[in-house]
Amino acid sequence: MSIRLPKKRTIFVPLAIMALLTLSVILGMLVKRSSLDSKPTIDLLTIKDSEAANHIGEKVEVRGVVFEVYTSRKGYTFINIGGEFPNQLLTVFADAELLTEKAFLESLEGKKISIIGRIKAYQAKPLINAHTKSQIKVSD
């Protein structure tokens, strides 16, 4: 009884096909990753503070006047726009990173600002979490 070895060509073809498939998968992943890395510029919707409640879940730029900057006993800082608490039209919650900018936050009181972020609903009021100073721009 003799053992027949397959011809080299029959082994080469499946290996070549597997190599091409693997290469195409890797290239596809690289293209997808590079398209994720390059963030396209998206024009944000700019709204007034009075419209914030109508845009829950959206990333927008909200413009309004800061009525109050309040720091709670627990150290949380809130920026109330469009009115004083509990009648504010929008609350901006300053994350831990922004708390190092205490003087900047307090200087906002009475000024017209724009804040960029995703609006959430918190206790039936619109809220934006501010992580960095770059999200807040003071208008002239």
The 8 nearest C-alpha neighbors of each residue, nearest first, counted from 0:
[[1, 2, 3, 4, 5, 6, 7, 9],
 [0, 2, 3, 4, 5, 6, 7, 9],
 [3, 1, 4, 0, 5, 6, 7, 9],
 [2, 4, 1, 5, 6, 0, 7, 9],
 [5, 3, 2, 6, 7, 1, 9, 10],
 [6, 4, 7, 3, 9, 10, 8, 2],
 [5, 7, 8, 9, 4, 10, 11, 3],
 [6, 8, 10, 9, 11, 5, 4, 12],
 [7, 9, 11, 6, 10, 12, 5, 13],
 [8, 10, 7, 11, 6, 12, 5, 13],
 [11, 9, 7, 8, 12, 13, 14, 6],
 [10, 12, 8, 14, 9, 13, 15, 7],
 [11, 13, 15, 14, 10, 9, 16, 8],
 [14, 12, 16, 15, 11, 10, 17, 9],
 [15, 13, 17, 11, 16, 12, 18, 10],
 [14, 16, 18, 12, 13, 17, 11, 19],
 [15, 17, 13, 19, 14, 18, 20, 12],
 [18, 16, 14, 20, 15, 19, 21, 13],
 [17, 19, 15, 21, 16, 20, 14, 22],
 [20, 18, 22, 16, 21, 17, 23, 15],
 [21, 19, 17, 23, 22, 18, 16, 24],
 [22, 20, 18, 24, 19, 23, 17, 25],
 [21, 23, 19, 25, 20, 24, 18, 26],
 [22, 24, 26, 20, 21, 25, 27, 19],
 [23, 25, 27, 21, 22, 26, 20, 28],
 [26, 24, 22, 28, 27, 23, 21, 29],
 [27, 25, 29, 23, 28, 24, 22, 30],
 [26, 28, 24, 30, 25, 29, 23, 31],
 [27, 29, 31, 25, 26, 30, 32, 24],
 [30, 28, 26, 32, 31, 27, 33, 25],
 [29, 31, 33, 27, 32, 28, 26, 34],
 [30, 32, 28, 34, 29, 33, 27, 35],
 [33, 31, 35, 29, 34, 30, 28, 36],
 [34, 32, 36, 30, 35, 31, 29, 37],
 [33, 35, 31, 32, 37, 36, 30, 38],
 [36, 34, 32, 33, 37, 31, 38, 30],
 [37, 35, 33, 34, 38, 32, 31, 39],
 [38, 36, 34, 35, 39, 33, 32, 40],
 [37, 39, 36, 35, 40, 34, 41, 33],
 [40, 38, 41, 37, 34, 35, 36, 42],
 [41, 39, 38, 42, 43, 37, 36, 35],
 [40, 42, 43, 39, 38, 44, 58, 59],
 [41, 43, 40, 44, 45, 59, 39, 60],
 [44, 42, 59, 41, 45, 60, 58, 115],
 [43, 45, 59, 60, 46, 42, 58, 61],
 [46, 44, 60, 61, 59, 43, 47, 62],
 [47, 45, 61, 50, 60, 62, 44, 48],
 [48, 46, 62, 49, 50, 61, 63, 51],
 [47, 49, 63, 51, 50, 62, 61, 88],
 [48, 50, 47, 51, 88, 52, 81, 89],
 [51, 49, 48, 47, 53, 52, 46, 54],
 [52, 50, 48, 53, 54, 49, 125, 89],
 [51, 53, 125, 54, 50, 55, 124, 49],
 [52, 54, 51, 50, 55, 49, 125, 56],
 [55, 53, 51, 52, 57, 56, 118, 50],
 [56, 54, 118, 119, 57, 53, 52, 120],
 [55, 57, 118, 119, 117, 54, 58, 120],
 [58, 56, 117, 54, 55, 118, 59, 116],
 [57, 59, 117, 116, 118, 56, 43, 115],
 [60, 58, 44, 43, 115, 116, 45, 57],
 [59, 61, 115, 45, 114, 44, 46, 113],
 [62, 60, 46, 113, 114, 47, 48, 45],
 [63, 61, 113, 47, 48, 112, 46, 114],
 [62, 64, 48, 111, 112, 80, 81, 47],
 [63, 65, 111, 80, 110, 81, 66, 112],
 [66, 64, 80, 108, 109, 110, 67, 79],
 [67, 65, 82, 80, 109, 83, 79, 108],
 [66, 68, 79, 108, 65, 78, 83, 69],
 [69, 67, 78, 77, 105, 108, 79, 70],
 [68, 70, 77, 76, 67, 78, 71, 79],
 [69, 71, 76, 75, 74, 77, 72, 68],
 [70, 72, 74, 75, 73, 76, 69, 77],
 [73, 71, 74, 70, 75, 76, 69, 77],
 [72, 74, 71, 75, 70, 76, 69, 77],
 [75, 73, 71, 72, 70, 76, 98, 95],
 [76, 74, 71, 70, 73, 77, 93, 72],
 [77, 75, 70, 93, 69, 92, 74, 71],
 [78, 76, 92, 69, 91, 68, 93, 79],
 [77, 79, 68, 91, 90, 67, 80, 69],
 [80, 78, 90, 67, 87, 66, 65, 89],
 [79, 81, 65, 89, 64, 66, 82, 87],
 [80, 82, 88, 87, 64, 63, 48, 66],
 [83, 81, 87, 66, 86, 80, 88, 79],
 [82, 84, 87, 86, 66, 67, 85, 79],
 [85, 83, 86, 87, 82, 79, 67, 66],
 [84, 86, 87, 83, 82, 79, 88, 124],
 [87, 85, 84, 82, 83, 88, 81, 79],
 [88, 86, 82, 83, 81, 84, 89, 79],
 [87, 89, 81, 49, 48, 80, 82, 86],
 [90, 88, 125, 80, 87, 126, 79, 48],
 [89, 91, 126, 79, 78, 80, 92, 125],
 [92, 90, 127, 78, 77, 126, 128, 93],
 [91, 93, 77, 128, 129, 76, 127, 94],
 [94, 92, 129, 76, 97, 77, 128, 91],
 [95, 93, 130, 97, 96, 129, 92, 98],
 [94, 96, 98, 97, 93, 99, 130, 75],
 [97, 95, 98, 94, 99, 130, 131, 93],
 [96, 98, 99, 100, 95, 94, 131, 93],
 [99, 97, 95, 100, 101, 96, 93, 94],
 [98, 100, 97, 101, 96, 95, 102, 103],
 [99, 101, 98, 103, 97, 102, 104, 132],
 [102, 100, 104, 103, 98, 99, 105, 97],
 [103, 101, 105, 104, 100, 106, 99, 107],
 [104, 102, 106, 100, 101, 105, 107, 132],
 [103, 105, 101, 106, 102, 107, 100, 68],
 [104, 106, 102, 107, 103, 68, 108, 101],
 [107, 105, 103, 104, 108, 102, 110, 109],
 [108, 106, 105, 110, 104, 109, 65, 103],
 [107, 109, 65, 110, 106, 67, 66, 105],
 [110, 108, 65, 66, 107, 64, 111, 67],
 [111, 109, 107, 64, 108, 65, 112, 137],
 [110, 112, 64, 63, 138, 137, 65, 109],
 [113, 111, 137, 138, 136, 62, 63, 64],
 [112, 114, 62, 136, 61, 135, 60, 137],
 [113, 115, 135, 61, 60, 134, 136, 112],
 [116, 114, 60, 134, 59, 61, 135, 113],
 [117, 115, 58, 59, 127, 118, 114, 60],
 [116, 118, 58, 57, 127, 56, 59, 119],
 [119, 117, 55, 127, 56, 126, 57, 125],
 [120, 118, 126, 55, 125, 56, 127, 121],
 [119, 121, 125, 124, 123, 126, 55, 122],
 [120, 122, 124, 123, 126, 125, 119, 90],
 [121, 123, 124, 120, 125, 126, 119, 85],
 [122, 124, 121, 120, 125, 52, 126, 119],
 [125, 123, 121, 120, 122, 126, 89, 52],
 [124, 126, 120, 89, 52, 119, 118, 121],
 [127, 125, 90, 119, 118, 91, 89, 120],
 [128, 126, 91, 118, 116, 117, 129, 92],
 [129, 127, 92, 91, 93, 130, 126, 94],
 [130, 128, 93, 131, 92, 94, 127, 91],
 [129, 131, 94, 97, 96, 128, 93, 132],
 [132, 130, 133, 97, 134, 129, 96, 94],
 [131, 133, 134, 135, 97, 130, 129, 100],
 [134, 132, 131, 135, 136, 130, 115, 114],
 [135, 133, 115, 132, 114, 131, 129, 136],
 [136, 134, 114, 133, 132, 113, 137, 115],
 [137, 135, 113, 112, 138, 114, 134, 133],
 [136, 138, 112, 111, 113, 139, 135, 110],
 [139, 137, 112, 111, 136, 113, 110, 62],
 [138, 137, 111, 110, 112, 136, 113, 64]]
